[in-house]
Amino acid sequence: MATKAYILMKVKTGKSQEVLATLKAMPGVEQAHACFGQPDIFGLINASDDRALSDLIMTKLHTIPGVEETDTHIVVQE
């Protein structure tokens, strides 16, 4: 069963555009937006299941240069 999640990201100063571009190019990222205030970037991720979501976050998002912190909110109902 597919898993959707909102990912809120704190990014190092001056890195938002680079992180945003990298995020938008990743498979499974439906939307990504830089915003004023905290967090710096909101993303909507669509993964095939919980394991795939976890893998995407741990091995891809956390390794983007400039990403300091993520906060994941799994969608429970559409």
C-alpha positions in Angstrom: 0.0 0.0 0.0 1.4 3.4 -1.0 2.6 5.8 1.8 2.4 9.6 1.5 4.2 11.9 3.9 4.9 15.6 4.3 8.5 16.2 5.0 9.4 19.5 6.7 13.1 20.4 6.3 15.4 22.7 8.1 18.2 23.8 5.8 21.5 25.7 6.3 21.4 29.3 5.4 22.0 30.0 1.7 21.3 26.3 0.7 17.6 26.3 0.2 17.6 26.7 -3.6 20.2 23.9 -4.0 18.3 21.6 -1.7 15.0 22.4 -3.4 16.4 21.6 -6.8 17.8 18.3 -5.6 14.6 17.4 -3.9 12.4 18.1 -6.9 14.6 15.8 -9.1 14.1 12.8 -6.8 11.7 10.1 -7.8 8.7 10.0 -5.4 8.8 13.7 -4.6 5.4 15.0 -5.7 5.8 18.6 -4.5 8.6 20.7 -2.9 8.4 24.3 -1.8 10.7 26.7 -0.1 8.9 28.9 2.4 9.6 31.8 4.7 10.0 30.9 8.3 10.6 27.5 9.8 10.7 25.0 8.3 12.6 26.1 5.2 11.2 23.5 2.8 7.9 21.5 2.7 7.9 18.4 0.6 5.2 15.9 -0.3 6.6 12.4 -0.8 4.8 9.4 -2.3 6.5 6.0 -1.7 5.4 2.4 -2.4 5.3 1.5 1.3 6.6 2.5 4.8 10.0 0.8 4.1 10.5 2.7 0.9 9.6 6.0 2.6 12.1 5.3 5.4 14.8 4.4 2.8 14.1 7.6 0.9 14.4 9.7 4.0 17.4 8.0 5.6 19.5 7.4 2.5 18.5 10.2 0.2 17.1 13.2 2.0 19.5 13.1 4.9 22.5 13.0 2.6 21.5 16.2 0.6 24.2 18.8 1.4 22.7 21.6 3.5 19.9 19.6 5.1 20.1 20.0 8.9 16.9 18.4 10.1 13.8 16.7 8.8 10.3 16.2 10.4 8.1 13.5 8.8 4.3 13.6 8.9 2.7 10.5 7.4 -0.6 11.0 5.8 -3.2 8.7 7.4 -6.2 9.4 5.3 -6.9 11.1 2.0 
